[in-house]
Structures are given as structure tokens and as C-alpha cells.
Amino acid sequence: MEETMFRFCLVIAAAAIVCPEVGATAEREMPKFDIAAACRGSGAVETVAKCTQDEQAARDQLARLWPQFRQSDASRCVQIVTTGGASGYVELLTCLQAARIEERNPTDPFGPLPTIAK
């Protein structure tokens, strides 16, 4: 039994190394969030109806733009958004847009490196 399990794990590990795009395909799918739960638990000032409208608009925009985002950014943002409370499309879209801006204009949070005068 243990030998069979070991062989199975070995085959799975080898497949993941040889064909990494198999696992990546599932990750490239846009996540599905419960909009109603996100709006109920948001604690936002806006009404639930307005929150739902905003979430649906963000979901529609993400559906169009999803293939254009880098997988590393998408994976990181999904992880950030799904940590904690109810997840929402507005938060995910904001994260991905920030990642895209940072990609174009990388900034060092500590400022430029000092120059040493000779």
C-alpha cells in the first residue's frame, strides 16, 4: 500500500515538473466570488444594491481583461483578496490595476539610491 502511494506521488510530481501548464490552466480561470456575501459583509457606506451593481460591473470588466493580466499578478491578487473576509471583484480589479501600474512605473518605496560624490 505504501509503495503504491509512493509511486502515485512520484508520478504526480513528475507530471507537475514536465507539464506545469496543466496546473496553470486552472489558475488562469477567473475566480468566482459570491457577490451577495461580499456586499453583505463589506460594511461599506453604500447600499447593498449599489455594492452589487459595482461588483457586477467589476466582474464584467475582469472577464474582458483577465487574459491580459500576468499570471503572477493574478495569483498574488487572488491570494490577497481571498485572505480574510468575503472576497469581491472590485478589490481584485483594484489589485490587478495597481500591479499593472507598478509594472509600468516601478518605484522604490525607499526612494532613489544616494549618489556618492568623488
LOROZA-490786 format. One line per field, with one value per atom (N, C-alpha, C, O, CB): atom name; residue in three letters; residue number from 1; x, y, z. Coordinates in steps of 0.05 Angstrom, whole numbers, plus 5000, padded with zeros to 4 digits. Glycine has a CB too. Example, Ala and Ser with C-alpha at 12.3 -4.5 7.8 and 13.67 -1.06 7.14 Angstrom:
2
atom [N_CA_C_O_CB_N_CA_C_O_CB]
type [ALA_ALA_ALA_ALA_ALA_SER_SER_SER_SER_SER]
seq [1_1_1_1_1_2_2_2_2_2]
east [5264_5246_5264_5285_5226_5257_5273_5258_5268_5282]
north [4886_4910_4934_4934_4911_4955_4979_5001_5023_4988]
up [5156_5156_5156_5169_5181_5142_5143_5157_5161_5114]
***
This chain:
118
atom [N_CA_C_O_CB_N_CA_C_O_CB_N_CA_C_O_CB_N_CA_C_O_CB_N_CA_C_O_CB_N_CA_C_O_CB_N_CA_C_O_CB_N_CA_C_O_CB_N_CA_C_O_CB_N_CA_C_O_CB_N_CA_C_O_CB_N_CA_C_O_CB_N_CA_C_O_CB_N_CA_C_O_CB_N_CA_C_O_CB_N_CA_C_O_CB_N_CA_C_O_CB_N_CA_C_O_CB_N_CA_C_O_CB_N_CA_C_O_CB_N_CA_C_O_CB_N_CA_C_O_CB_N_CA_C_O_CB_N_CA_C_O_CB_N_CA_C_O_CB_N_CA_C_O_CB_N_CA_C_O_CB_N_CA_C_O_CB_N_CA_C_O_CB_N_CA_C_O_CB_N_CA_C_O_CB_N_CA_C_O_CB_N_CA_C_O_CB_N_CA_C_O_CB_N_CA_C_O_CB_N_CA_C_O_CB_N_CA_C_O_CB_N_CA_C_O_CB_N_CA_C_O_CB_N_CA_C_O_CB_N_CA_C_O_CB_N_CA_C_O_CB_N_CA_C_O_CB_N_CA_C_O_CB_N_CA_C_O_CB_N_CA_C_O_CB_N_CA_C_O_CB_N_CA_C_O_CB_N_CA_C_O_CB_N_CA_C_O_CB_N_CA_C_O_CB_N_CA_C_O_CB_N_CA_C_O_CB_N_CA_C_O_CB_N_CA_C_O_CB_N_CA_C_O_CB_N_CA_C_O_CB_N_CA_C_O_CB_N_CA_C_O_CB_N_CA_C_O_CB_N_CA_C_O_CB_N_CA_C_O_CB_N_CA_C_O_CB_N_CA_C_O_CB_N_CA_C_O_CB_N_CA_C_O_CB_N_CA_C_O_CB_N_CA_C_O_CB_N_CA_C_O_CB_N_CA_C_O_CB_N_CA_C_O_CB_N_CA_C_O_CB_N_CA_C_O_CB_N_CA_C_O_CB_N_CA_C_O_CB_N_CA_C_O_CB_N_CA_C_O_CB_N_CA_C_O_CB_N_CA_C_O_CB_N_CA_C_O_CB_N_CA_C_O_CB_N_CA_C_O_CB_N_CA_C_O_CB_N_CA_C_O_CB_N_CA_C_O_CB_N_CA_C_O_CB_N_CA_C_O_CB_N_CA_C_O_CB_N_CA_C_O_CB_N_CA_C_O_CB_N_CA_C_O_CB_N_CA_C_O_CB_N_CA_C_O_CB_N_CA_C_O_CB_N_CA_C_O_CB_N_CA_C_O_CB_N_CA_C_O_CB_N_CA_C_O_CB_N_CA_C_O_CB_N_CA_C_O_CB_N_CA_C_O_CB_N_CA_C_O_CB_N_CA_C_O_CB_N_CA_C_O_CB_N_CA_C_O_CB_N_CA_C_O_CB_N_CA_C_O_CB_N_CA_C_O_CB_N_CA_C_O_CB_N_CA_C_O_CB_N_CA_C_O_CB_N_CA_C_O_CB_N_CA_C_O_CB_N_CA_C_O_CB_N_CA_C_O_CB_N_CA_C_O_CB_N_CA_C_O_CB_N_CA_C_O_CB]
type [MET_MET_MET_MET_MET_GLU_GLU_GLU_GLU_GLU_GLU_GLU_GLU_GLU_GLU_THR_THR_THR_THR_THR_MET_MET_MET_MET_MET_PHE_PHE_PHE_PHE_PHE_ARG_ARG_ARG_ARG_ARG_PHE_PHE_PHE_PHE_PHE_CYS_CYS_CYS_CYS_CYS_LEU_LEU_LEU_LEU_LEU_VAL_VAL_VAL_VAL_VAL_ILE_ILE_ILE_ILE_ILE_ALA_ALA_ALA_ALA_ALA_ALA_ALA_ALA_ALA_ALA_ALA_ALA_ALA_ALA_ALA_ALA_ALA_ALA_ALA_ALA_ILE_ILE_ILE_ILE_ILE_VAL_VAL_VAL_VAL_VAL_CYS_CYS_CYS_CYS_CYS_PRO_PRO_PRO_PRO_PRO_GLU_GLU_GLU_GLU_GLU_VAL_VAL_VAL_VAL_VAL_GLY_GLY_GLY_GLY_GLY_ALA_ALA_ALA_ALA_ALA_THR_THR_THR_THR_THR_ALA_ALA_ALA_ALA_ALA_GLU_GLU_GLU_GLU_GLU_ARG_ARG_ARG_ARG_ARG_GLU_GLU_GLU_GLU_GLU_MET_MET_MET_MET_MET_PRO_PRO_PRO_PRO_PRO_LYS_LYS_LYS_LYS_LYS_PHE_PHE_PHE_PHE_PHE_ASP_ASP_ASP_ASP_ASP_ILE_ILE_ILE_ILE_ILE_ALA_ALA_ALA_ALA_ALA_ALA_ALA_ALA_ALA_ALA_ALA_ALA_ALA_ALA_ALA_CYS_CYS_CYS_CYS_CYS_ARG_ARG_ARG_ARG_ARG_GLY_GLY_GLY_GLY_GLY_SER_SER_SER_SER_SER_GLY_GLY_GLY_GLY_GLY_ALA_ALA_ALA_ALA_ALA_VAL_VAL_VAL_VAL_VAL_GLU_GLU_GLU_GLU_GLU_THR_THR_THR_THR_THR_VAL_VAL_VAL_VAL_VAL_ALA_ALA_ALA_ALA_ALA_LYS_LYS_LYS_LYS_LYS_CYS_CYS_CYS_CYS_CYS_THR_THR_THR_THR_THR_GLN_GLN_GLN_GLN_GLN_ASP_ASP_ASP_ASP_ASP_GLU_GLU_GLU_GLU_GLU_GLN_GLN_GLN_GLN_GLN_ALA_ALA_ALA_ALA_ALA_ALA_ALA_ALA_ALA_ALA_ARG_ARG_ARG_ARG_ARG_ASP_ASP_ASP_ASP_ASP_GLN_GLN_GLN_GLN_GLN_LEU_LEU_LEU_LEU_LEU_ALA_ALA_ALA_ALA_ALA_ARG_ARG_ARG_ARG_ARG_LEU_LEU_LEU_LEU_LEU_TRP_TRP_TRP_TRP_TRP_PRO_PRO_PRO_PRO_PRO_GLN_GLN_GLN_GLN_GLN_PHE_PHE_PHE_PHE_PHE_ARG_ARG_ARG_ARG_ARG_GLN_GLN_GLN_GLN_GLN_SER_SER_SER_SER_SER_ASP_ASP_ASP_ASP_ASP_ALA_ALA_ALA_ALA_ALA_SER_SER_SER_SER_SER_ARG_ARG_ARG_ARG_ARG_CYS_CYS_CYS_CYS_CYS_VAL_VAL_VAL_VAL_VAL_GLN_GLN_GLN_GLN_GLN_ILE_ILE_ILE_ILE_ILE_VAL_VAL_VAL_VAL_VAL_THR_THR_THR_THR_THR_THR_THR_THR_THR_THR_GLY_GLY_GLY_GLY_GLY_GLY_GLY_GLY_GLY_GLY_ALA_ALA_ALA_ALA_ALA_SER_SER_SER_SER_SER_GLY_GLY_GLY_GLY_GLY_TYR_TYR_TYR_TYR_TYR_VAL_VAL_VAL_VAL_VAL_GLU_GLU_GLU_GLU_GLU_LEU_LEU_LEU_LEU_LEU_LEU_LEU_LEU_LEU_LEU_THR_THR_THR_THR_THR_CYS_CYS_CYS_CYS_CYS_LEU_LEU_LEU_LEU_LEU_GLN_GLN_GLN_GLN_GLN_ALA_ALA_ALA_ALA_ALA_ALA_ALA_ALA_ALA_ALA_ARG_ARG_ARG_ARG_ARG_ILE_ILE_ILE_ILE_ILE_GLU_GLU_GLU_GLU_GLU_GLU_GLU_GLU_GLU_GLU_ARG_ARG_ARG_ARG_ARG_ASN_ASN_ASN_ASN_ASN_PRO_PRO_PRO_PRO_PRO_THR_THR_THR_THR_THR_ASP_ASP_ASP_ASP_ASP_PRO_PRO_PRO_PRO_PRO_PHE_PHE_PHE_PHE_PHE_GLY_GLY_GLY_GLY_GLY_PRO_PRO_PRO_PRO_PRO_LEU_LEU_LEU_LEU_LEU_PRO_PRO_PRO_PRO_PRO_THR_THR_THR_THR_THR_ILE_ILE_ILE_ILE_ILE_ALA_ALA_ALA_ALA_ALA_LYS_LYS_LYS_LYS_LYS]
seq [1_1_1_1_1_2_2_2_2_2_3_3_3_3_3_4_4_4_4_4_5_5_5_5_5_6_6_6_6_6_7_7_7_7_7_8_8_8_8_8_9_9_9_9_9_10_10_10_10_10_11_11_11_11_11_12_12_12_12_12_13_13_13_13_13_14_14_14_14_14_15_15_15_15_15_16_16_16_16_16_17_17_17_17_17_18_18_18_18_18_19_19_19_19_19_20_20_20_20_20_21_21_21_21_21_22_22_22_22_22_23_23_23_23_23_24_24_24_24_24_25_25_25_25_25_26_26_26_26_26_27_27_27_27_27_28_28_28_28_28_29_29_29_29_29_30_30_30_30_30_31_31_31_31_31_32_32_32_32_32_33_33_33_33_33_34_34_34_34_34_35_35_35_35_35_36_36_36_36_36_37_37_37_37_37_38_38_38_38_38_39_39_39_39_39_40_40_40_40_40_41_41_41_41_41_42_42_42_42_42_43_43_43_43_43_44_44_44_44_44_45_45_45_45_45_46_46_46_46_46_47_47_47_47_47_48_48_48_48_48_49_49_49_49_49_50_50_50_50_50_51_51_51_51_51_52_52_52_52_52_53_53_53_53_53_54_54_54_54_54_55_55_55_55_55_56_56_56_56_56_57_57_57_57_57_58_58_58_58_58_59_59_59_59_59_60_60_60_60_60_61_61_61_61_61_62_62_62_62_62_63_63_63_63_63_64_64_64_64_64_65_65_65_65_65_66_66_66_66_66_67_67_67_67_67_68_68_68_68_68_69_69_69_69_69_70_70_70_70_70_71_71_71_71_71_72_72_72_72_72_73_73_73_73_73_74_74_74_74_74_75_75_75_75_75_76_76_76_76_76_77_77_77_77_77_78_78_78_78_78_79_79_79_79_79_80_80_80_80_80_81_81_81_81_81_82_82_82_82_82_83_83_83_83_83_84_84_84_84_84_85_85_85_85_85_86_86_86_86_86_87_87_87_87_87_88_88_88_88_88_89_89_89_89_89_90_90_90_90_90_91_91_91_91_91_92_92_92_92_92_93_93_93_93_93_94_94_94_94_94_95_95_95_95_95_96_96_96_96_96_97_97_97_97_97_98_98_98_98_98_99_99_99_99_99_100_100_100_100_100_101_101_101_101_101_102_102_102_102_102_103_103_103_103_103_104_104_104_104_104_105_105_105_105_105_106_106_106_106_106_107_107_107_107_107_108_108_108_108_108_109_109_109_109_109_110_110_110_110_110_111_111_111_111_111_112_112_112_112_112_113_113_113_113_113_114_114_114_114_114_115_115_115_115_115_116_116_116_116_116_117_117_117_117_117_118_118_118_118_118]
east [5017_5000_5017_5012_4981_5038_5055_5071_5076_5074_5079_5094_5077_5086_5106_5052_5033_5029_5029_5007_5026_5022_5047_5045_5015_5070_5095_5098_5105_5120_5091_5093_5073_5079_5087_5049_5029_5039_5037_5002_5050_5061_5084_5087_5070_5100_5123_5113_5125_5141_5093_5082_5070_5074_5061_5055_5043_5065_5062_5025_5085_5107_5121_5127_5127_5126_5139_5121_5131_5145_5095_5077_5077_5075_5049_5078_5078_5103_5103_5075_5125_5151_5151_5160_5174_5142_5143_5121_5126_5140_5098_5075_5064_5042_5053_5079_5069_5044_5029_5091_5040_5017_4991_4970_5020_4991_4966_4954_4930_4971_4970_4961_4956_4938_4981_4971_4968_4942_4931_4991_4931_4906_4884_4868_4899_4882_4861_4865_4846_4861_4890_4895_4888_4883_4925_4889_4883_4853_4846_4894_4837_4808_4802_4813_4792_4785_4777_4762_4744_4760_4769_4755_4726_4718_4769_4710_4681_4676_4681_4664_4666_4660_4630_4615_4674_4621_4593_4589_4596_4586_4577_4573_4555_4560_4561_4534_4515_4530_4526_4491_4546_4561_4581_4584_4575_4594_4614_4601_4612_4628_4577_4563_4551_4550_4542_4542_4531_4553_4549_4517_4576_4598_4617_4637_4612_4612_4631_4632_4654_4624_4610_4610_4613_4619_4632_4609_4612_4588_4567_4615_4592_4572_4550_4527_4584_4558_4539_4518_4521_4553_4496_4474_4483_4501_4448_4469_4474_4469_4483_4457_4448_4442_4465_4472_4416_4476_4498_4523_4538_4504_4528_4551_4549_4568_4553_4525_4520_4525_4537_4492_4516_4520_4550_4559_4505_4564_4593_4608_4626_4604_4601_4614_4608_4626_4604_4584_4577_4592_4601_4547_4595_4609_4639_4651_4606_4650_4678_4682_4702_4687_4663_4664_4664_4679_4641_4647_4645_4671_4681_4621_4683_4708_4731_4747_4714_4731_4752_4749_4769_4749_4725_4721_4733_4744_4690_4731_4743_4773_4787_4731_4784_4812_4829_4853_4816_4816_4830_4854_4875_4811_4850_4873_4897_4919_4863_4893_4914_4932_4955_4903_4923_4938_4959_4954_4920_4982_5003_4994_4980_5030_5001_4992_5002_4988_5001_5027_5038_5022_5018_5068_5014_4998_4970_4960_4995_4958_4932_4932_4915_4921_4952_4954_4958_4945_4977_4976_4981_4957_4950_5005_4943_4919_4896_4882_4910_4892_4871_4878_4860_4869_4903_4911_4905_4895_4940_4912_4908_4878_4869_4920_4862_4833_4819_4799_4821_4827_4813_4822_4811_4816_4841_4850_4832_4830_4880_4820_4803_4774_4764_4810_4760_4731_4721_4735_4720_4697_4685_4701_4710_4656_4705_4721_4704_4680_4736_4715_4700_4715_4740_4690_4700_4712_4724_4745_4692_4713_4723_4751_4769_4705_4755_4781_4801_4824_4778_4793_4810_4819_4842_4797_4800_4805_4825_4843_4780_4820_4838_4866_4885_4827_4869_4895_4910_4933_4893_4895_4907_4915_4935_4888_4898_4905_4929_4946_4881_4932_4955_4980_5002_4951_4978_5001_5009_5033_4994_4990_4996_5010_5029_4970_5001_5014_5042_5061_4997_5046_5072_5091_5115_5070_5080_5097_5107_5130_5080_5091_5099_5117_5136_5075_5112_5127_5137_5127_5110_5156_5165_5178_5194_5186_5170_5181_5193_5183_5159_5214_5227_5214_5215_5258_5203_5190_5209_5201_5176_5235_5255_5267_5284_5277_5257_5268_5292_5300_5275_5303_5326_5351_5353_5332_5370_5395_5411_5412_5410_5425_5441_5466_5476_5450_5475_5500_5523_5519_5497_5545_5569_5587_5596_5584_5592_5609_5638_5646_5604_5653_5681_5698_5723_5690]
north [4976_5000_5025_5044_5000_5026_5049_5052_5075_5047_5030_5031_5042_5057_5003_5034_5044_5074_5089_5029_5083_5112_5127_5149_5116_5116_5130_5132_5154_5114_5111_5112_5133_5147_5085_5133_5153_5181_5198_5148_5187_5214_5221_5243_5216_5201_5205_5212_5230_5180_5198_5203_5231_5246_5182_5239_5266_5287_5307_5269_5283_5303_5306_5328_5295_5283_5284_5298_5313_5255_5293_5306_5336_5352_5295_5345_5373_5387_5410_5378_5372_5384_5384_5404_5367_5363_5361_5378_5390_5332_5379_5394_5414_5411_5374_5436_5455_5470_5481_5475_5472_5487_5473_5487_5490_5448_5434_5447_5453_5404_5451_5465_5494_5505_5461_5507_5535_5541_5563_5545_5523_5527_5533_5551_5504_5517_5521_5548_5561_5498_5555_5581_5604_5626_5583_5601_5623_5629_5649_5616_5612_5618_5640_5640_5592_5658_5679_5667_5650_5700_5676_5664_5673_5693_5673_5657_5663_5670_5654_5638_5694_5703_5706_5709_5730_5704_5707_5737_5748_5690_5750_5779_5787_5806_5789_5772_5778_5777_5795_5758_5757_5754_5777_5788_5727_5784_5805_5832_5847_5808_5837_5862_5863_5884_5867_5840_5839_5843_5856_5812_5832_5833_5856_5857_5808_5873_5894_5916_5927_5907_5922_5943_5971_5990_5939_5972_5997_6016_6007_5992_6041_6061_6058_6064_6090_6049_6047_6025_6008_6040_6027_6007_5980_5979_6017_5959_5933_5933_5919_5911_5947_5948_5961_5951_5963_5983_5997_5979_5978_6024_5966_5948_5926_5919_5937_5914_5892_5902_5888_5881_5926_5938_5942_5935_5965_5952_5956_5930_5928_5971_5910_5884_5871_5859_5865_5873_5861_5875_5863_5862_5902_5917_5909_5906_5948_5906_5898_5869_5864_5899_5852_5824_5824_5810_5807_5840_5842_5853_5843_5860_5873_5884_5864_5861_5910_5850_5829_5807_5797_5818_5800_5778_5786_5769_5772_5811_5820_5822_5816_5847_5831_5837_5814_5814_5860_5794_5772_5760_5757_5750_5754_5742_5760_5751_5733_5786_5806_5809_5819_5833_5800_5803_5781_5759_5803_5788_5768_5748_5755_5782_5723_5702_5706_5701_5675_5716_5720_5742_5739_5729_5763_5784_5773_5779_5808_5758_5747_5728_5730_5732_5711_5692_5707_5701_5672_5727_5743_5758_5758_5762_5771_5787_5769_5776_5803_5746_5727_5719_5717_5703_5713_5704_5727_5722_5696_5751_5774_5778_5781_5800_5778_5783_5761_5767_5787_5737_5714_5709_5691_5689_5724_5721_5738_5762_5729_5726_5741_5737_5715_5770_5760_5760_5754_5741_5787_5763_5758_5771_5794_5768_5757_5766_5781_5773_5743_5801_5817_5823_5824_5842_5827_5833_5861_5865_5830_5880_5907_5907_5920_5926_5893_5892_5877_5886_5877_5856_5841_5859_5859_5816_5873_5890_5913_5919_5902_5924_5945_5935_5948_5956_5911_5899_5895_5901_5873_5884_5879_5904_5905_5862_5925_5950_5963_5974_5970_5961_5971_5956_5968_5969_5930_5914_5922_5923_5884_5928_5937_5964_5968_5938_5982_6008_6005_6018_6027_5989_5984_5972_5978_5966_5955_5942_5963_5962_5921_5983_6004_6025_6034_6018_6031_6052_6041_6050_6077_6023_6013_6035_6051_5990_6035_6055_6041_6020_6075_6052_6041_6055_6080_6045_6040_6053_6069_6085_6032_6064_6078_6101_6115_6059_6107_6129_6121_6098_6152_6140_6134_6129_6137_6157_6114_6108_6134_6150_6086_6138_6162_6160_6138_6167_6182_6182_6191_6208_6200_6180_6187_6205_6197_6162_6229_6248_6240_6231_6277_6242_6235_6259_6257_6221]
up [5000_5000_5000_4985_5024_5017_5019_4993_4984_5043_4981_4956_4934_4917_4949_4933_4913_4916_4896_4914_4941_4946_4938_4927_4976_4944_4937_4907_4897_4949_4892_4863_4852_4833_4851_4863_4854_4858_4840_4869_4881_4887_4869_4860_4916_4863_4845_4817_4804_4845_4807_4781_4780_4760_4773_4800_4801_4802_4787_4826_4817_4819_4792_4783_4841_4779_4753_4732_4716_4743_4733_4714_4719_4700_4717_4744_4750_4740_4732_4780_4741_4731_4700_4689_4742_4688_4659_4645_4624_4650_4657_4645_4665_4674_4637_4671_4690_4680_4697_4697_4654_4644_4650_4649_4614_4657_4665_4690_4691_4669_4710_4734_4730_4742_4757_4712_4707_4693_4697_4690_4678_4664_4683_4679_4646_4704_4724_4739_4745_4745_4743_4757_4739_4749_4765_4713_4694_4692_4680_4667_4704_4704_4724_4746_4710_4717_4735_4759_4755_4720_4783_4806_4807_4796_4832_4820_4823_4852_4870_4814_4857_4884_4887_4868_4889_4912_4919_4924_4945_4945_4904_4905_4929_4943_4879_4933_4955_4982_4999_4955_4986_5011_5014_5036_5013_4992_4993_5000_5016_4966_4990_4995_5023_5036_4974_5033_5060_5080_5101_5065_5075_5095_5091_5105_5095_5072_5065_5087_5091_5039_5099_5119_5106_5120_5139_5080_5066_5071_5080_5036_5065_5069_5048_5053_5068_5024_5002_5008_5025_4977_4994_4998_4986_4969_4985_4994_4983_4953_4938_4997_4944_4915_4899_4878_4910_4909_4896_4897_4877_4910_4919_4922_4901_4888_4950_4899_4879_4851_4835_4882_4845_4818_4813_4791_4816_4832_4829_4825_4809_4853_4841_4839_4812_4800_4862_4802_4776_4754_4735_4771_4756_4735_4736_4715_4740_4760_4762_4752_4738_4792_4757_4747_4716_4704_4757_4704_4675_4663_4643_4666_4676_4667_4669_4651_4682_4692_4696_4675_4666_4724_4669_4649_4622_4608_4646_4615_4590_4591_4572_4582_4614_4617_4628_4626_4635_4639_4653_4638_4649_4660_4612_4597_4594_4589_4570_4598_4594_4619_4617_4587_4642_4666_4668_4660_4691_4679_4683_4703_4723_4692_4699_4717_4745_4765_4707_4748_4774_4789_4813_4772_4775_4788_4795_4817_4769_4777_4782_4806_4824_4757_4808_4830_4857_4877_4826_4856_4881_4889_4913_4876_4871_4878_4887_4906_4854_4875_4884_4912_4929_4865_4918_4945_4965_4987_4946_4958_4976_4981_5004_4964_4960_4962_4977_4991_4934_4974_4987_5015_5028_4970_5025_5053_5070_5067_5056_5090_5108_5102_5098_5107_5100_5097_5069_5053_5105_5062_5036_5014_5017_5036_4993_4970_4950_4946_4957_4938_4918_4893_4893_4931_4871_4846_4845_4831_4824_4859_4859_4871_4860_4875_4893_4906_4888_4887_4933_4875_4857_4833_4826_4847_4821_4799_4807_4792_4787_4830_4841_4844_4837_4867_4855_4859_4833_4830_4875_4813_4787_4772_4758_4770_4775_4763_4776_4762_4764_4802_4816_4807_4803_4846_4803_4794_4766_4760_4795_4749_4722_4722_4707_4705_4739_4741_4752_4741_4760_4772_4784_4763_4763_4809_4746_4725_4706_4697_4710_4699_4680_4693_4681_4669_4718_4732_4759_4780_4736_4759_4785_4802_4793_4781_4827_4845_4869_4879_4854_4879_4903_4927_4928_4902_4945_4968_4986_5002_4985_4983_4999_4984_4994_5007_4959_4944_4927_4928_4962_4913_4896_4913_4936_4877_4901_4915_4917_4898_4901_4939_4942_4924_4919_4971_4915_4899_4917_4934_4873_4912_4928_4911_4890_4938_4921_4906_4909_4931_4916_4888_4890_4894_4895_4864]
***
